[in-house]
Structure formats: structure tokens, C-alpha cells
């Protein structure tokens, strides 16, 4: 599963789904990649990466730690 830049599904929705799946299958167990890393690895803007992380935060899946990044909730 990757980001399809040709899809009608917004990129932030695709990235959030990808991260959600990685959290669910245990690929990501503690700290998520930085916004910069996500944007570079998936070819999206920083704003898109931030929006995907905000979506997961709003769902309660991840928790932001100021100055340190985003972590899987409950870890």
C-alpha cells in the first residue's frame, strides 16, 4: 500500500490510512516518522503530512509530544 498521486482520494487521507495500517500491524510501535521524513518518503508536502498526522491525532491513535514528535497512543 502506497500513496497514489493519481487517485481522487486526497493525499492526506491516503497517508493517514497508510500510517493507521502500519500502527495496526505493528510496523510502527512507538514513534512515528517526522513530518519531514513522511513528506520526503511519500512525495507529499509538509502540510499534507501534518494533516495526516492531525487526522490520526483526532482519532486518538497518536499523541503529539512537543519538541519530540508523534507517538502511538498508549505507548
mmCIF file of the N, C-alpha and C atoms, coordinates in Angstrom:
data_MODEL
# 
_entry.id   MODEL 
# 
loop_
_atom_site.group_PDB 
_atom_site.id 
_atom_site.type_symbol 
_atom_site.label_atom_id 
_atom_site.label_alt_id 
_atom_site.label_comp_id 
_atom_site.label_asym_id 
_atom_site.label_entity_id 
_atom_site.label_seq_id 
_atom_site.pdbx_PDB_ins_code 
_atom_site.Cartn_x 
_atom_site.Cartn_y 
_atom_site.Cartn_z 
_atom_site.occupancy 
_atom_site.B_iso_or_equiv 
_atom_site.pdbx_formal_charge 
_atom_site.auth_seq_id 
_atom_site.auth_comp_id 
_atom_site.auth_asym_id 
_atom_site.auth_atom_id 
_atom_site.pdbx_PDB_model_num 
ATOM 1   N N  . UNK A 1 1  ? 0.850  -1.183 0.000  1.00 0.00 ? 1  UNK A N  1 
ATOM 2   C CA . UNK A 1 1  ? 0.000  0.000  0.000  1.00 0.00 ? 1  UNK A CA 1 
ATOM 3   C C  . UNK A 1 1  ? 0.886  1.234  0.000  1.00 0.00 ? 1  UNK A C  1 
ATOM 4   N N  . UNK A 1 2  ? 0.646  2.104  -0.943 1.00 0.00 ? 2  UNK A N  1 
ATOM 5   C CA . UNK A 1 2  ? 1.421  3.321  -1.041 1.00 0.00 ? 2  UNK A CA 1 
ATOM 6   C C  . UNK A 1 2  ? 0.519  4.491  -1.369 1.00 0.00 ? 2  UNK A C  1 
ATOM 7   N N  . UNK A 1 3  ? 1.138  5.618  -1.640 1.00 0.00 ? 3  UNK A N  1 
ATOM 8   C CA . UNK A 1 3  ? 0.411  6.829  -1.989 1.00 0.00 ? 3  UNK A CA 1 
ATOM 9   C C  . UNK A 1 3  ? 0.236  6.859  -3.505 1.00 0.00 ? 3  UNK A C  1 
ATOM 10  N N  . UNK A 1 4  ? -0.997 7.001  -3.949 1.00 0.00 ? 4  UNK A N  1 
ATOM 11  C CA . UNK A 1 4  ? -1.318 7.083  -5.377 1.00 0.00 ? 4  UNK A CA 1 
ATOM 12  C C  . UNK A 1 4  ? -1.637 8.533  -5.701 1.00 0.00 ? 4  UNK A C  1 
ATOM 13  N N  . UNK A 1 5  ? -0.679 9.205  -6.325 1.00 0.00 ? 5  UNK A N  1 
ATOM 14  C CA . UNK A 1 5  ? -0.837 10.622 -6.641 1.00 0.00 ? 5  UNK A CA 1 
ATOM 15  C C  . UNK A 1 5  ? -1.881 10.864 -7.731 1.00 0.00 ? 5  UNK A C  1 
ATOM 16  N N  . UNK A 1 6  ? -2.312 9.826  -8.414 1.00 0.00 ? 6  UNK A N  1 
ATOM 17  C CA . UNK A 1 6  ? -3.317 9.942  -9.471 1.00 0.00 ? 6  UNK A CA 1 
ATOM 18  C C  . UNK A 1 6  ? -4.739 9.686  -8.960 1.00 0.00 ? 6  UNK A C  1 
ATOM 19  N N  . UNK A 1 7  ? -4.852 9.224  -7.732 1.00 0.00 ? 7  UNK A N  1 
ATOM 20  C CA . UNK A 1 7  ? -6.147 8.873  -7.156 1.00 0.00 ? 7  UNK A CA 1 
ATOM 21  C C  . UNK A 1 7  ? -6.964 10.120 -6.837 1.00 0.00 ? 7  UNK A C  1 
ATOM 22  N N  . UNK A 1 8  ? -8.276 9.957  -6.829 1.00 0.00 ? 8  UNK A N  1 
ATOM 23  C CA . UNK A 1 8  ? -9.156 11.066 -6.446 1.00 0.00 ? 8  UNK A CA 1 
ATOM 24  C C  . UNK A 1 8  ? -9.236 11.203 -4.921 1.00 0.00 ? 8  UNK A C  1 
ATOM 25  N N  . UNK A 1 9  ? -8.724 10.213 -4.197 1.00 0.00 ? 9  UNK A N  1 
ATOM 26  C CA . UNK A 1 9  ? -8.690 10.273 -2.731 1.00 0.00 ? 9  UNK A CA 1 
ATOM 27  C C  . UNK A 1 9  ? -7.599 11.251 -2.319 1.00 0.00 ? 9  UNK A C  1 
ATOM 28  N N  . UNK A 1 10 ? -7.914 12.211 -1.448 1.00 0.00 ? 10 UNK A N  1 
ATOM 29  C CA . UNK A 1 10 ? -6.897 13.182 -1.032 1.00 0.00 ? 10 UNK A CA 1 
ATOM 30  C C  . UNK A 1 10 ? -5.650 12.495 -0.474 1.00 0.00 ? 10 UNK A C  1 
ATOM 31  N N  . UNK A 1 11 ? -4.497 13.100 -0.735 1.00 0.00 ? 11 UNK A N  1 
ATOM 32  C CA . UNK A 1 11 ? -3.234 12.511 -0.312 1.00 0.00 ? 11 UNK A CA 1 
ATOM 33  C C  . UNK A 1 11 ? -3.148 12.348 1.200  1.00 0.00 ? 11 UNK A C  1 
ATOM 34  N N  . UNK A 1 12 ? -3.662 13.311 1.948  1.00 0.00 ? 12 UNK A N  1 
ATOM 35  C CA . UNK A 1 12 ? -3.570 13.203 3.406  1.00 0.00 ? 12 UNK A CA 1 
ATOM 36  C C  . UNK A 1 12 ? -4.405 12.031 3.920  1.00 0.00 ? 12 UNK A C  1 
ATOM 37  N N  . UNK A 1 13 ? -5.528 11.740 3.256  1.00 0.00 ? 13 UNK A N  1 
ATOM 38  C CA . UNK A 1 13 ? -6.365 10.605 3.632  1.00 0.00 ? 13 UNK A CA 1 
ATOM 39  C C  . UNK A 1 13 ? -5.607 9.302  3.347  1.00 0.00 ? 13 UNK A C  1 
ATOM 40  N N  . UNK A 1 14 ? -4.953 9.239  2.202  1.00 0.00 ? 14 UNK A N  1 
ATOM 41  C CA . UNK A 1 14 ? -4.163 8.051  1.852  1.00 0.00 ? 14 UNK A CA 1 
ATOM 42  C C  . UNK A 1 14 ? -3.011 7.849  2.837  1.00 0.00 ? 14 UNK A C  1 
ATOM 43  N N  . UNK A 1 15 ? -2.310 8.934  3.177  1.00 0.00 ? 15 UNK A N  1 
ATOM 44  C CA . UNK A 1 15 ? -1.181 8.831  4.101  1.00 0.00 ? 15 UNK A CA 1 
ATOM 45  C C  . UNK A 1 15 ? -1.665 8.434  5.492  1.00 0.00 ? 15 UNK A C  1 
ATOM 46  N N  . UNK A 1 16 ? -2.766 9.005  5.940  1.00 0.00 ? 16 UNK A N  1 
ATOM 47  C CA . UNK A 1 16 ? -3.324 8.632  7.244  1.00 0.00 ? 16 UNK A CA 1 
ATOM 48  C C  . UNK A 1 16 ? -3.698 7.147  7.251  1.00 0.00 ? 16 UNK A C  1 
ATOM 49  N N  . UNK A 1 17 ? -4.284 6.658  6.166  1.00 0.00 ? 17 UNK A N  1 
ATOM 50  C CA . UNK A 1 17 ? -4.657 5.239  6.081  1.00 0.00 ? 17 UNK A CA 1 
ATOM 51  C C  . UNK A 1 17 ? -3.418 4.350  6.108  1.00 0.00 ? 17 UNK A C  1 
ATOM 52  N N  . UNK A 1 18 ? -2.369 4.766  5.429  1.00 0.00 ? 18 UNK A N  1 
ATOM 53  C CA . UNK A 1 18 ? -1.124 4.010  5.415  1.00 0.00 ? 18 UNK A CA 1 
ATOM 54  C C  . UNK A 1 18 ? -0.526 3.932  6.819  1.00 0.00 ? 18 UNK A C  1 
ATOM 55  N N  . UNK A 1 19 ? -0.471 5.069  7.504  1.00 0.00 ? 19 UNK A N  1 
ATOM 56  C CA . UNK A 1 19 ? 0.074  5.100  8.856  1.00 0.00 ? 19 UNK A CA 1 
ATOM 57  C C  . UNK A 1 19 ? -0.803 4.306  9.826  1.00 0.00 ? 19 UNK A C  1 
ATOM 58  N N  . UNK A 1 20 ? -2.120 4.420  9.666  1.00 0.00 ? 20 UNK A N  1 
ATOM 59  C CA . UNK A 1 20 ? -3.062 3.674  10.500 1.00 0.00 ? 20 UNK A CA 1 
ATOM 60  C C  . UNK A 1 20 ? -2.823 2.175  10.350 1.00 0.00 ? 20 UNK A C  1 
ATOM 61  N N  . UNK A 1 21 ? -2.617 1.733  9.117  1.00 0.00 ? 21 UNK A N  1 
ATOM 62  C CA . UNK A 1 21 ? -2.356 0.316  8.853  1.00 0.00 ? 21 UNK A CA 1 
ATOM 63  C C  . UNK A 1 21 ? -1.030 -0.116 9.475  1.00 0.00 ? 21 UNK A C  1 
ATOM 64  N N  . UNK A 1 22 ? -0.009 0.745  9.385  1.00 0.00 ? 22 UNK A N  1 
ATOM 65  C CA . UNK A 1 22 ? 1.299  0.411  9.962  1.00 0.00 ? 22 UNK A CA 1 
ATOM 66  C C  . UNK A 1 22 ? 1.233  0.342  11.488 1.00 0.00 ? 22 UNK A C  1 
ATOM 67  N N  . UNK A 1 23 ? 0.421  1.181  12.083 1.00 0.00 ? 23 UNK A N  1 
ATOM 68  C CA . UNK A 1 23 ? 0.221  1.116  13.538 1.00 0.00 ? 23 UNK A CA 1 
ATOM 69  C C  . UNK A 1 23 ? -0.521 -0.174 13.874 1.00 0.00 ? 23 UNK A C  1 
ATOM 70  N N  . UNK A 1 24 ? -1.542 -0.492 13.090 1.00 0.00 ? 24 UNK A N  1 
ATOM 71  C CA . UNK A 1 24 ? -2.351 -1.682 13.331 1.00 0.00 ? 24 UNK A CA 1 
ATOM 72  C C  . UNK A 1 24 ? -1.588 -2.981 13.192 1.00 0.00 ? 24 UNK A C  1 
ATOM 73  N N  . UNK A 1 25 ? -0.667 -3.040 12.234 1.00 0.00 ? 25 UNK A N  1 
ATOM 74  C CA . UNK A 1 25 ? 0.068  -4.299 12.025 1.00 0.00 ? 25 UNK A CA 1 
ATOM 75  C C  . UNK A 1 25 ? 1.381  -4.364 12.798 1.00 0.00 ? 25 UNK A C  1 
ATOM 76  N N  . UNK A 1 26 ? 1.664  -3.311 13.571 1.00 0.00 ? 26 UNK A N  1 
ATOM 77  C CA . UNK A 1 26 ? 2.856  -3.329 14.412 1.00 0.00 ? 26 UNK A CA 1 
ATOM 78  C C  . UNK A 1 26 ? 4.127  -2.850 13.743 1.00 0.00 ? 26 UNK A C  1 
ATOM 79  N N  . UNK A 1 27 ? 4.033  -2.372 12.503 1.00 0.00 ? 27 UNK A N  1 
ATOM 80  C CA . UNK A 1 27 ? 5.208  -1.826 11.834 1.00 0.00 ? 27 UNK A CA 1 
ATOM 81  C C  . UNK A 1 27 ? 5.701  -0.584 12.570 1.00 0.00 ? 27 UNK A C  1 
ATOM 82  N N  . UNK A 1 28 ? 4.764  0.241  13.011 1.00 0.00 ? 28 UNK A N  1 
ATOM 83  C CA . UNK A 1 28 ? 5.085  1.394  13.848 1.00 0.00 ? 28 UNK A CA 1 
ATOM 84  C C  . UNK A 1 28 ? 4.555  1.066  15.236 1.00 0.00 ? 28 UNK A C  1 
ATOM 85  N N  . UNK A 1 29 ? 5.455  0.996  16.208 1.00 0.00 ? 29 UNK A N  1 
ATOM 86  C CA . UNK A 1 29 ? 5.026  0.621  17.553 1.00 0.00 ? 29 UNK A CA 1 
ATOM 87  C C  . UNK A 1 29 ? 5.194  1.738  18.581 1.00 0.00 ? 29 UNK A C  1 
ATOM 88  N N  . UNK A 1 30 ? 6.023  2.726  18.291 1.00 0.00 ? 30 UNK A N  1 
ATOM 89  C CA . UNK A 1 30 ? 6.229  3.780  19.273 1.00 0.00 ? 30 UNK A CA 1 
ATOM 90  C C  . UNK A 1 30 ? 6.221  5.153  18.615 1.00 0.00 ? 30 UNK A C  1 
ATOM 91  N N  . UNK A 1 31 ? 7.338  5.582  18.052 1.00 0.00 ? 31 UNK A N  1 
ATOM 92  C CA . UNK A 1 31 ? 7.459  6.924  17.481 1.00 0.00 ? 31 UNK A CA 1 
ATOM 93  C C  . UNK A 1 31 ? 7.219  6.877  15.976 1.00 0.00 ? 31 UNK A C  1 
ATOM 94  N N  . UNK A 1 32 ? 6.409  7.819  15.503 1.00 0.00 ? 32 UNK A N  1 
ATOM 95  C CA . UNK A 1 32 ? 6.156  7.925  14.072 1.00 0.00 ? 32 UNK A CA 1 
ATOM 96  C C  . UNK A 1 32 ? 7.274  8.717  13.410 1.00 0.00 ? 32 UNK A C  1 
ATOM 97  N N  . UNK A 1 33 ? 7.463  8.526  12.110 1.00 0.00 ? 33 UNK A N  1 
ATOM 98  C CA . UNK A 1 33 ? 8.449  9.338  11.397 1.00 0.00 ? 33 UNK A CA 1 
ATOM 99  C C  . UNK A 1 33 ? 8.074  10.821 11.479 1.00 0.00 ? 33 UNK A C  1 
ATOM 100 N N  . UNK A 1 34 ? 9.064  11.672 11.339 1.00 0.00 ? 34 UNK A N  1 
ATOM 101 C CA . UNK A 1 34 ? 8.824  13.117 11.381 1.00 0.00 ? 34 UNK A CA 1 
ATOM 102 C C  . UNK A 1 34 ? 8.037  13.566 10.155 1.00 0.00 ? 34 UNK A C  1 
ATOM 103 N N  . UNK A 1 35 ? 7.491  14.766 10.243 1.00 0.00 ? 35 UNK A N  1 
ATOM 104 C CA . UNK A 1 35 ? 6.760  15.346 9.113  1.00 0.00 ? 35 UNK A CA 1 
ATOM 105 C C  . UNK A 1 35 ? 7.685  15.426 7.905  1.00 0.00 ? 35 UNK A C  1 
ATOM 106 N N  . UNK A 1 36 ? 8.915  15.853 8.123  1.00 0.00 ? 36 UNK A N  1 
ATOM 107 C CA . UNK A 1 36 ? 9.882  15.976 7.025  1.00 0.00 ? 36 UNK A CA 1 
ATOM 108 C C  . UNK A 1 36 ? 10.133 14.612 6.376  1.00 0.00 ? 36 UNK A C  1 
ATOM 109 N N  . UNK A 1 37 ? 10.336 13.595 7.193  1.00 0.00 ? 37 UNK A N  1 
ATOM 110 C CA . UNK A 1 37 ? 10.583 12.249 6.672  1.00 0.00 ? 37 UNK A CA 1 
ATOM 111 C C  . UNK A 1 37 ? 9.376  11.731 5.904  1.00 0.00 ? 37 UNK A C  1 
ATOM 112 N N  . UNK A 1 38 ? 8.182  11.900 6.471  1.00 0.00 ? 38 UNK A N  1 
ATOM 113 C CA . UNK A 1 38 ? 6.973  11.454 5.778  1.00 0.00 ? 38 UNK A CA 1 
ATOM 114 C C  . UNK A 1 38 ? 6.809  12.149 4.436  1.00 0.00 ? 38 UNK A C  1 
ATOM 115 N N  . UNK A 1 39 ? 7.035  13.463 4.408  1.00 0.00 ? 39 UNK A N  1 
ATOM 116 C CA . UNK A 1 39 ? 6.851  14.197 3.158  1.00 0.00 ? 39 UNK A CA 1 
ATOM 117 C C  . UNK A 1 39 ? 7.877  13.762 2.112  1.00 0.00 ? 39 UNK A C  1 
ATOM 118 N N  . UNK A 1 40 ? 9.105  13.513 2.531  1.00 0.00 ? 40 UNK A N  1 
ATOM 119 C CA . UNK A 1 40 ? 10.134 13.071 1.582  1.00 0.00 ? 40 UNK A CA 1 
ATOM 120 C C  . UNK A 1 40 ? 9.885  11.645 1.094  1.00 0.00 ? 40 UNK A C  1 
ATOM 121 N N  . UNK A 1 41 ? 9.571  10.742 2.006  1.00 0.00 ? 41 UNK A N  1 
ATOM 122 C CA . UNK A 1 41 ? 9.381  9.340  1.635  1.00 0.00 ? 41 UNK A CA 1 
ATOM 123 C C  . UNK A 1 41 ? 8.165  9.105  0.748  1.00 0.00 ? 41 UNK A C  1 
ATOM 124 N N  . UNK A 1 42 ? 7.118  9.927  0.932  1.00 0.00 ? 42 UNK A N  1 
ATOM 125 C CA . UNK A 1 42 ? 5.872  9.687  0.199  1.00 0.00 ? 42 UNK A CA 1 
ATOM 126 C C  . UNK A 1 42 ? 5.594  10.727 -0.881 1.00 0.00 ? 42 UNK A C  1 
ATOM 127 N N  . UNK A 1 43 ? 6.507  11.670 -1.055 1.00 0.00 ? 43 UNK A N  1 
ATOM 128 C CA . UNK A 1 43 ? 6.355  12.658 -2.118 1.00 0.00 ? 43 UNK A CA 1 
ATOM 129 C C  . UNK A 1 43 ? 5.171  13.576 -1.929 1.00 0.00 ? 43 UNK A C  1 
ATOM 130 N N  . UNK A 1 44 ? 4.932  13.968 -0.674 1.00 0.00 ? 44 UNK A N  1 
ATOM 131 C CA . UNK A 1 44 ? 3.832  14.888 -0.371 1.00 0.00 ? 44 UNK A CA 1 
ATOM 132 C C  . UNK A 1 44 ? 4.400  16.123 0.319  1.00 0.00 ? 44 UNK A C  1 
ATOM 133 N N  . UNK A 1 45 ? 3.594  17.158 0.406  1.00 0.00 ? 45 UNK A N  1 
ATOM 134 C CA . UNK A 1 45 ? 4.044  18.389 1.062  1.00 0.00 ? 45 UNK A CA 1 
ATOM 135 C C  . UNK A 1 45 ? 4.040  18.205 2.578  1.00 0.00 ? 45 UNK A C  1 
ATOM 136 N N  . UNK A 1 46 ? 4.743  19.119 3.250  1.00 0.00 ? 46 UNK A N  1 
ATOM 137 C CA . UNK A 1 46 ? 4.749  19.106 4.714  1.00 0.00 ? 46 UNK A CA 1 
ATOM 138 C C  . UNK A 1 46 ? 3.333  19.287 5.259  1.00 0.00 ? 46 UNK A C  1 
ATOM 139 N N  . UNK A 1 47 ? 2.565  20.136 4.606  1.00 0.00 ? 47 UNK A N  1 
ATOM 140 C CA . UNK A 1 47 ? 1.195  20.399 5.047  1.00 0.00 ? 47 UNK A CA 1 
ATOM 141 C C  . UNK A 1 47 ? 0.355  19.123 4.952  1.00 0.00 ? 47 UNK A C  1 
ATOM 142 N N  . UNK A 1 48 ? 0.538  18.370 3.884  1.00 0.00 ? 48 UNK A N  1 
ATOM 143 C CA . UNK A 1 48 ? -0.191 17.116 3.714  1.00 0.00 ? 48 UNK A CA 1 
ATOM 144 C C  . UNK A 1 48 ? 0.186  16.126 4.804  1.00 0.00 ? 48 UNK A C  1 
ATOM 145 N N  . UNK A 1 49 ? 1.480  16.009 5.096  1.00 0.00 ? 49 UNK A N  1 
ATOM 146 C CA . UNK A 1 49 ? 1.947  15.103 6.145  1.00 0.00 ? 49 UNK A CA 1 
ATOM 147 C C  . UNK A 1 49 ? 1.392  15.532 7.505  1.00 0.00 ? 49 UNK A C  1 
ATOM 148 N N  . UNK A 1 50 ? 1.414  16.834 7.783  1.00 0.00 ? 50 UNK A N  1 
ATOM 149 C CA . UNK A 1 50 ? 0.882  17.339 9.049  1.00 0.00 ? 50 UNK A CA 1 
ATOM 150 C C  . UNK A 1 50 ? -0.616 17.060 9.164  1.00 0.00 ? 50 UNK A C  1 
ATOM 151 N N  . UNK A 1 51 ? -1.330 17.222 8.060  1.00 0.00 ? 51 UNK A N  1 
ATOM 152 C CA . UNK A 1 51 ? -2.774 16.987 8.080  1.00 0.00 ? 51 UNK A CA 1 
ATOM 153 C C  . UNK A 1 51 ? -3.087 15.514 8.343  1.00 0.00 ? 51 UNK A C  1 
ATOM 154 N N  . UNK A 1 52 ? -2.292 14.618 7.776  1.00 0.00 ? 52 UNK A N  1 
ATOM 155 C CA . UNK A 1 52 ? -2.479 13.189 8.025  1.00 0.00 ? 52 UNK A CA 1 
ATOM 156 C C  . UNK A 1 52 ? -2.244 12.869 9.502  1.00 0.00 ? 52 UNK A C  1 
ATOM 157 N N  . UNK A 1 53 ? -1.194 13.451 10.074 1.00 0.00 ? 53 UNK A N  1 
ATOM 158 C CA . UNK A 1 53 ? -0.902 13.223 11.488 1.00 0.00 ? 53 UNK A CA 1 
ATOM 159 C C  . UNK A 1 53 ? -1.999 13.813 12.375 1.00 0.00 ? 53 UNK A C  1 
ATOM 160 N N  . UNK A 1 54 ? -2.508 14.978 12.002 1.00 0.00 ? 54 UNK A N  1 
ATOM 161 C CA . UNK A 1 54 ? -3.595 15.596 12.761 1.00 0.00 ? 54 UNK A CA 1 
ATOM 162 C C  . UNK A 1 54 ? -4.840 14.714 12.722 1.00 0.00 ? 54 UNK A C  1 
ATOM 163 N N  . UNK A 1 55 ? -5.098 14.104 11.575 1.00 0.00 ? 55 UNK A N  1 
ATOM 164 C CA . UNK A 1 55 ? -6.240 13.192 11.453 1.00 0.00 ? 55 UNK A CA 1 
ATOM 165 C C  . UNK A 1 55 ? -6.106 12.031 12.434 1.00 0.00 ? 55 UNK A C  1 
ATOM 166 N N  . UNK A 1 56 ? -4.917 11.442 12.491 1.00 0.00 ? 56 UNK A N  1 
ATOM 167 C CA . UNK A 1 56 ? -4.689 10.323 13.411 1.00 0.00 ? 56 UNK A CA 1 
ATOM 168 C C  . UNK A 1 56 ? -4.736 10.774 14.867 1.00 0.00 ? 56 UNK A C  1 
ATOM 169 N N  . UNK A 1 57 ? -4.267 11.981 15.131 1.00 0.00 ? 57 UNK A N  1 
ATOM 170 C CA . UNK A 1 57 ? -4.335 12.531 16.494 1.00 0.00 ? 57 UNK A CA 1 
ATOM 171 C C  . UNK A 1 57 ? -5.784 12.722 16.901 1.00 0.00 ? 57 UNK A C  1 
ATOM 172 N N  . UNK A 1 58 ? -6.592 13.262 15.995 1.00 0.00 ? 58 UNK A N  1 
ATOM 173 C CA . UNK A 1 58 ? -8.013 13.479 16.275 1.00 0.00 ? 58 UNK A CA 1 
ATOM 174 C C  . UNK A 1 58 ? -8.761 12.165 16.498 1.00 0.00 ? 58 UNK A C  1 
ATOM 175 N N  . UNK A 1 59 ? -8.279 11.085 15.891 1.00 0.00 ? 59 UNK A N  1 
ATOM 176 C CA . UNK A 1 59 ? -8.874 9.759  16.074 1.00 0.00 ? 59 UNK A CA 1 
ATOM 177 C C  . UNK A 1 59 ? -8.402 9.098  17.369 1.00 0.00 ? 59 UNK A C  1 
ATOM 178 N N  . UNK A 1 60 ? -7.419 9.703  18.025 1.00 0.00 ? 60 UNK A N  1 
ATOM 179 C CA . UNK A 1 60 ? -6.892 9.151  19.267 1.00 0.00 ? 60 UNK A CA 1 
ATOM 180 C C  . UNK A 1 60 ? -5.850 8.064  19.073 1.00 0.00 ? 60 UNK A C  1 
ATOM 181 N N  . UNK A 1 61 ? -5.357 7.885  17.846 1.00 0.00 ? 61 UNK A N  1 
ATOM 182 C CA . UNK A 1 61 ? -4.363 6.846  17.581 1.00 0.00 ? 61 UNK A CA 1 
ATOM 183 C C  . UNK A 1 61 ? -2.950 7.266  17.939 1.00 0.00 ? 61 UNK A C  1 
ATOM 184 N N  . UNK A 1 62 ? -2.675 8.573  17.830 1.00 0.00 ? 62 UNK A N  1 
ATOM 185 C CA . UNK A 1 62 ? -1.334 9.059  18.137 1.00 0.00 ? 62 UNK A CA 1 
ATOM 186 C C  . UNK A 1 62 ? -1.426 10.263 19.061 1.00 0.00 ? 62 UNK A C  1 
ATOM 187 N N  . UNK A 1 63 ? -0.317 10.525 19.729 1.00 0.00 ? 63 UNK A N  1 
ATOM 188 C CA . UNK A 1 63 ? -0.235 11.637 20.667 1.00 0.00 ? 63 UNK A CA 1 
ATOM 189 C C  . UNK A 1 63 ? 0.980  12.481 20.327 1.00 0.00 ? 63 UNK A C  1 
ATOM 190 N N  . UNK A 1 64 ? 0.809  13.800 20.205 1.00 0.00 ? 64 UNK A N  1 
ATOM 191 C CA . UNK A 1 64 ? 1.975  14.655 19.965 1.00 0.00 ? 64 UNK A CA 1 
ATOM 192 C C  . UNK A 1 64 ? 2.713  14.934 21.272 1.00 0.00 ? 64 UNK A C  1 
ATOM 193 N N  . UNK A 1 65 ? 4.026  14.961 21.197 1.00 0.00 ? 65 UNK A N  1 
ATOM 194 C CA . UNK A 1 65 ? 4.861  15.365 22.319 1.00 0.00 ? 65 UNK A CA 1 
ATOM 195 C C  . UNK A 1 65 ? 5.680  16.552 21.819 1.00 0.00 ? 65 UNK A C  1 
ATOM 196 N N  . UNK A 1 66 ? 5.416  17.713 22.371 1.00 0.00 ? 66 UNK A N  1 
ATOM 197 C CA . UNK A 1 66 ? 6.038  18.944 21.889 1.00 0.00 ? 66 UNK A CA 1 
ATOM 198 C C  . UNK A 1 66 ? 7.558  18.809 21.908 1.00 0.00 ? 66 UNK A C  1 
ATOM 199 N N  . UNK A 1 67 ? 8.155  19.105 20.770 1.00 0.00 ? 67 UNK A N  1 
ATOM 200 C CA . UNK A 1 67 ? 9.599  19.060 20.626 1.00 0.00 ? 67 UNK A CA 1 
ATOM 201 C C  . UNK A 1 67 ? 10.165 17.671 20.380 1.00 0.00 ? 67 UNK A C  1 
ATOM 202 N N  . UNK A 1 68 ? 9.317  16.648 20.406 1.00 0.00 ? 68 UNK A N  1 
ATOM 203 C CA . UNK A 1 68 ? 9.814  15.279 20.237 1.00 0.00 ? 68 UNK A CA 1 
ATOM 204 C C  . UNK A 1 68 ? 9.148  14.531 19.093 1.00 0.00 ? 68 UNK A C  1 
ATOM 205 N N  . UNK A 1 69 ? 7.933  14.898 18.712 1.00 0.00 ? 69 UNK A N  1 
ATOM 206 C CA . UNK A 1 69 ? 7.262  14.226 17.613 1.00 0.00 ? 69 UNK A CA 1 
ATOM 207 C C  . UNK A 1 69 ? 5.958  13.592 18.021 1.00 0.00 ? 69 UNK A C  1 
ATOM 208 N N  . UNK A 1 70 ? 5.521  12.647 17.194 1.00 0.00 ? 70 UNK A N  1 
ATOM 209 C CA . UNK A 1 70 ? 4.253  11.952 17.421 1.00 0.00 ? 70 UNK A CA 1 
ATOM 210 C C  . UNK A 1 70 ? 4.543  10.508 17.832 1.00 0.00 ? 70 UNK A C  1 
ATOM 211 N N  . UNK A 1 71 ? 3.765  10.034 18.789 1.00 0.00 ? 71 UNK A N  1 
ATOM 212 C CA . UNK A 1 71 ? 3.922  8.674  19.303 1.00 0.00 ? 71 UNK A CA 1 
ATOM 213 C C  . UNK A 1 71 ? 2.582  7.953  19.252 1.00 0.00 ? 71 UNK A C  1 
ATOM 214 N N  . UNK A 1 72 ? 2.649  6.639  19.085 1.00 0.00 ? 72 UNK A N  1 
ATOM 215 C CA . UNK A 1 72 ? 1.444  5.814  19.129 1.00 0.00 ? 72 UNK A CA 1 
ATOM 216 C C  . UNK A 1 72 ? 0.839  5.979  20.511 1.00 0.00 ? 72 UNK A C  1 
ATOM 217 N N  . UNK A 1 73 ? -0.442 6.240  20.566 1.00 0.00 ? 73 UNK A N  1 
ATOM 218 C CA . UNK A 1 73 ? -1.133 6.455  21.841 1.00 0.00 ? 73 UNK A CA 1 
ATOM 219 C C  . UNK A 1 73 ? -1.016 5.211  22.719 1.00 0.00 ? 73 UNK A C  1 
ATOM 220 N N  . UNK A 1 74 ? -0.775 5.441  23.988 1.00 0.00 ? 74 UNK A N  1 
ATOM 221 C CA . UNK A 1 74 ? -0.712 4.349  24.939 1.00 0.00 ? 74 UNK A CA 1 
ATOM 222 C C  . UNK A 1 74 ? 0.639  3.658  25.029 1.00 0.00 ? 74 UNK A C  1 
ATOM 223 N N  . UNK A 1 75 ? 1.662  4.223  24.366 1.00 0.00 ? 75 UNK A N  1 
ATOM 224 C CA . UNK A 1 75 ? 2.995  3.602  24.472 1.00 0.00 ? 75 UNK A CA 1 
ATOM 225 C C  . UNK A 1 75 ? 3.894  4.394  25.375 1.00 0.00 ? 75 UNK A C  1 
# 
